[in-house]
């Protein structure tokens, strides 16, 4: 029996590791609601909200490598990762709940301060769990293909269950209402719905973190014990060699470029759904329900394609095709090739297009995560130190800094196109929506193409990985 077979992860630990991704996915959902909630529902200026989102990302980006490097070198009876994972559960849950439950009667200045506090807290406390949890991947799965399988489990669970939560929220919690002017408004603009949404997110985040901690607790004794680095120059040497690894740089630069695009226009998703396509909360729930097919399809196709054709090649093609499907509906609308909003053709097109684009993105993310895990042994062969936490958190840091700066541009975009505050779907001027689409398309396309080009410089093959594993003592 080989060493890899002896150290094969148990089914319970595999599932528990994957469950941890639910917390990260739900945090993303909560933060994705911040722009439209605080701008269109709570009435804060778009530029204020986007600035807070960007600054919170930058703060989180600075904290993340500290969490990663400290957990790489932490010594305790609970190992390197689990102390931080257990510690994060309660504060992370409370922060996400508070984000969508602001006190009533605050001035705009006080509300923006409250938003800043909650957004930073939610990001930092989720990172306190997510970075150590994600860093378990290279240790739990040492085999080249097993890593793709475990990454697939994590992506499947981390997307499937948050989508279910969104469906529940949009169909049950976010109920339509009539505003003070007697206008019928969709549920995604209902302030009381967000309060209930926050409770649901907080509860599920707490239980997903605890389930992941307890389920992987039995693996602690099998995990790597850090080599003591007594001098700061040893730490700095490890950090420098890690950050300058060419394969780490290729993936990180790709993520940074993609982060620019995500930051600039990612916050517009709910604006497109609510105002450009004029979808109701129940229609958004139907759209999310259809996307449930995507993580399942990606879980089947990702490991198969990666094993047969190579991780890098499949990732590149998946991101290219996902870019095409991602801009297709808006392009067709601008070319006046679609019927008016309200036609069943619109929702049907968005559902089919989203299934294809999301499936392709998930496959790409699965493979990129597995590729980043393969960097661990390459760096260890150069430094003698396992630095999973540093690698994953440094990658996250670089992406979040540029995404944070880009996020500040979302409010600038909304101000530039003169998007009205507390807008009513169907009453936003057509030229405003047209300008929003015209800005969105080139940013998405150009940043996607440059990110794909950066991935092309990654060079770790199956043979390289096996050689790196043999050169280090795991």
N, C-alpha and C positions, 0 to 999 in steps of 0.2 A: 504493500500500500504506500502510495507516495505521500510526501509531506502535505501537499495541497489537499489530497483526499482526506487525510487525517484531520485537517483543520477546516473541513467543509462546514459552512454555517448551517445551523439547525433551521428547520422550517419556521419555528416559533420566532427565532431571532430575526430571520429574514422578513417576516411579516411585521414584526414590531419595529424594525428599522424603517420599513416603508411607511408605517403609520405615522411616524414622526413628521413626514413631509406634509401631512394635512395641516399642521399648525402653520407652516410656512406659506402654504397655499391660501389659507384663510386670512393670514395677515395681508397678503397681496390683494385679496378681495377688499378687505376693509380700507386699505390705503388707496385702492383704485376708486373708491367711492368718495374720497375726500374732496376732489375738485368740484364735482357737481353738487355734492351735499352742502359744502360750506359756501360755494358761490351762488348756486341757483336756489337752494332751500333756505340757508341761513343768511344770505344776502351780503357776504363779504366780497370785496372786489377780486376779480380773477387774478390780477397781478399779485395781490397779497397772498392768496392761497397758494399759487404756484411757487412763489418765493419760499414759503414755509416748507413746501414739499421738497424743493431743491436743497434747502439748508439742512433739513432732517436727513436726507440721503447722504450729504457730505459728512455730517457728524457721525452717522452710522458707519460710513466708509472708513473714517479714521479709527473708530473703536474696533471694527471687525478684525484687523490684523493683530491687535493686542489680544483679543479673545483667542484667536487662532494660535498665536505663538505661545501664550501662557498655557493653553490647554495641551499643546505639544509637549511641554516640559513639566506639567503638573504631576506631583507624586502624592498619592493617597491610597487608602484601602479601597476606594471606589474607582481607582484608575485615573486616567488622564481626562476623560471626557464626561463621565457621568455626574461628577459634582456640579458642573455648570448646567447640565441638562435638567437635573432635579431642581436646582435653584431658580430656574427661569419660569417654571410652570405658572405659579400664581401671579407674579407681577406682569407677565406677558398677557395673561387673560384679562386682568383688570385694565391694562392700558388700552387694549383693543376695544373692550366694552366702553370705556370712558370716551374714546375717540368719537363714537357715534351717539353719545349721550351728553352733549354739552349742557351746562346749566342754562336755564331760561333767564332772560333779562340782562345778559351781559352786554356791555358796550362793544362796538366793533374792535376797539383796541384790546379790551380784555379777552374777547373771543379769539382774536388772532394769537394772543399769548397762550390761551388754553389749547388751541390747536397745535401750536409749536411744542408745548410740553407733552401732549398726548402722542403726537406723531413721532417725536424722538424716542419717547419711552417705549412705544410699541415696536419700533425698529430695533432698538438696542436689546430689549429683553427677548425678542424673538431670535435675534442673532446669538444671544447667549446660549440658546438651545440649538439653533440651526447649524452653526459652524461646527461645534463639537460633534453633533449628530451626523452631519454630512461627511465629516472627516473619518468616520468609522468605515466608510466604503472600502478603501484600499486594504484595511486590516481584516474585515469580515470576508472579503472576496479577493483572493490573491491571484486567481487564474485570469488570464487575458479575456476569455469569453464570459466567465462567471461574473466579472465586473459589469459587463453589459446587461446580463440578466438581472443582477441586483439593482442596477440603475433603472432598469425597466420597471421592476416592482415598485420602486420609489416614485417614479414618474406616474405610473398608473394610479396608485393610491392617492398621491398628492394632487392629482387632477380630477379623478373620478369623484371623490367625496366632496371636495369644495364645489364642484359643479352641482352636485345634489343639494348642497346647502343653498346655493344661489337659486336653484329651482324652487325650493321650499319658500325662501324669502320672497321671491318675486310673485309666486302664486298665492301665498297665504298671508305674509306679513305686509307687503307693500301694496296696500289696497288703494284703488282710485278714490278721488275725493273732489269736492267742489270748493274752490278757493273763495276768499272774501269778496271777490268781484263776481261770483256766481259762475265762474268758468270751470268746466270739467277738466281735471288734471290727472295725468297718469300716476300710478302708484310709486314710481321711482322718484317722485318729487314730494312724497308724503313724509313729513317730519316724524310723525309717530311711528311710521314703519321702520325708520332708521333706528329708533330707540330699541324696538324689539329685535331688529337685526343684530344690534350690538350685543344683546344678551345671548342670542344664539351663537354668535361667533366666539364670544368669550368662553362659554361653557364647552364648546367642542374643542377649542384650542387647548384648554386645560386638560381634558381627558385624553387628547391625542398625544400630548407631551408626556403625561404620566404613563400611558400605555407603552410608548416607545422606550421610556427609561426602564420600566419594570421588565418589559419583554426582552431587552438586550442586557439586562443586569448580569445574567448568567454567563455572558461572554467576556466579562471583565478580566477574569483570570487568564484568558487566552490572548489578550491584547498585548501590544508592545509596551515595554517599560522604557521610559526615556533615559538616554545617556545624560548624566549630569554635565552641564556646561557651566563651569565655575566662574568664568570671566566674561564680561560684556563683549569683548572682542570676538569670543567664540560665537555668541549669539549673532553679532553683526555679520560675521563671516558666513554663517548659515543663511541669514536673510539675504545677503548680497548674492550668493551663489544661486539661491532659489529664484530670486527675482530676475536674474539675468539668464536663466536657462532658456535657450531659443524656442523650445517647444511650449514652455509655459508662456513665453512672450507672444507666440503666434496665437494661442487660444485667448489670452487676455486682451490682446489688441483687437481681435475680432469682437470680443464681448464689449470692449470700450466703444468701438465704432457703432455697433448695434445699439449700445446704450444711449448714444447721442440721439439717434432716431427715436428710440423709445421715450426718452425724456421729453423731446420736443413735441411729439404728437400722441404719445401713449395715453395721456390724460384726456384726449378728445374722444375716446371710445364711447363713453356714455352720451356725449353730445351727439355723435353720429347716430347712435341707436334711438335717442329720444327726439332729436330735432331734424336730423337729415333724413332718416328713414321713418320717423314718427311711429316707432314701435311702442306698444303698451307694455306694462310690466308682465302681463300674462304671455305676450308674444316673445318677450325676452326670455321668459321661463321656458317656452317651447324651443327657442333657439338653443338655450343651454342644454336642454334635455336631449336634443339631437346630437350635440357635441359629445355626449357621453360615449358615443361610438368611438370617438377619436382615441382616447387613451387605451381602450381595449384593442383597437386595430394596431396602434403603435406598439403595444406590448407584444403582440404577435409578430409584427413585421420587423421591429427594431433589431432584436438579437439575431434573427435569421439573416437579414440583409447585411448587418455588420459583420457577421461571421463569414458570409459567403463572398462579399465584395470588398470588405475592409471598412473600418470605421470612418476614416477620413473621406473616402470617396462618397460613401452614402450620405454622410453629414452635409457635404457640399451640395450634392444634388437635391437633397431634401430642403435645405434652406433656400435654394434658388427657386424651386417649384412653389414653396410656401409663399415666397415674395410675390410670385405671379398671381396666385389665387387670392392673396391678401389685398391686392389693389384692384382686382377685376371688377367687383360690383360697383365701386365708386367710379371707375373709368367708364363703365357702361352707362351709368347715370349721366356723367358729364357729356357723353356722346349722344345723349337723348335716345338711347336704345332700350330703355325700360319703361314700363307703364307707370302711372302715378302711384304715390304712396297709398296704401290701403288695399291695393290689388294683392290677391293671394300669391301672385308670381313673385312679388318682392320678398316675402318671408320665405318662400320655397327656395329662391335663389340664394338668399343669405344662409339658409340652413345647409344646402348642398356645398356651397363655397366654403363655409366655416368648417364643415367636416373634413374636407380635403386639406385646407390650409393648416388647421390645428393638428391633424394627424401628422402631417409632414414636419411641423415645428417640433412636436413631441419626440418623434423619431430622432430628429437632429439633436435635441437637448439630451436625450438618453445617450447618444453616442459621444457627444462633446463631454458629458460628465464622466463617461468611462475613459475617454482619452485623457482627461485631466488627471484621473486616478493613476493612469500609467506613467504620468510625469513623476509620481512619488518615488518610485524605485530609481528612476534616472537621476533625480536629485540626490537620493540617498547614496548612490554609487559614487557621487562626486564629493559629498560632504560628510558621509558617515552618519548622518542624522536623519531620522524620519520626521518629515515636516508637513504632514497632511493638513493640519489646521492652518499653518501658515500659507500653504499653497492655495487651499480653497478660499481662505479669507482674503488673501492678497488679491486673488482674481476678482472676488466680490468687491473689494475696496476700489479697484481701478474702474470697474464697470459702474459702481454707484456714484463715484465722483463725477464722471462725465454725464451719467444719467441725471444726477442732481442738478448740475449746471444746466443741462438741457431742459429739465422740468421747469426751471424758472422761465423758460421761453414759452411754455404753454399759455400762461397768463398774458404774455406779450402778444402771442398769436390771437387770442380771444379779444384783446383790446384793439389790436390792429385791424381786425375785421369788424369791429364795433358790434360784438355779440352782446345782445341785451341781457341785463340781469333779471332774474326771476321771469324768464321767458316762457311763453305758452307755446307748446308744440302746435305746429300748423300756422303760427303767426310770426315766425322769424322770417325776415325778408329773404327772398330767394338769392339775392346777390351776396348776402352774408354767408349763407350755406355754400354757395358756389366758391367763394374765396377760401373758405375753410377746406374744401376738398382739393382745390388747386394747390394750396400750401402743403397739404398732407401727402399727396402722391409723390412728388419729387423727393421729399425728405425720406420717406419710407424706401423708395426704390434705390436711391443713391447710397444711403447708409447700408442697406442690405448687401448691395453688390461689393462694396469695399470690405465689409465684414467677411463675406465669402472668400474674397481674395486673400485675406489674412490667414484664414484656415488652411489655405493651400501650402503655407510654409511649415506646417506641422509635419514631423518626419518619423515619429515612433511607429514602427511596424510591429507585427506579431513577433518576428524574430528578434527585433531590438528589445522588446519587453521581456522575452524569455531570457535573453542574455543579461539584462539588468537584474532580473530576479536571482539568477545564479550568482551574480557578483556581490550580492549583499546577504547578510544573515538576518532573516526575518524572524 
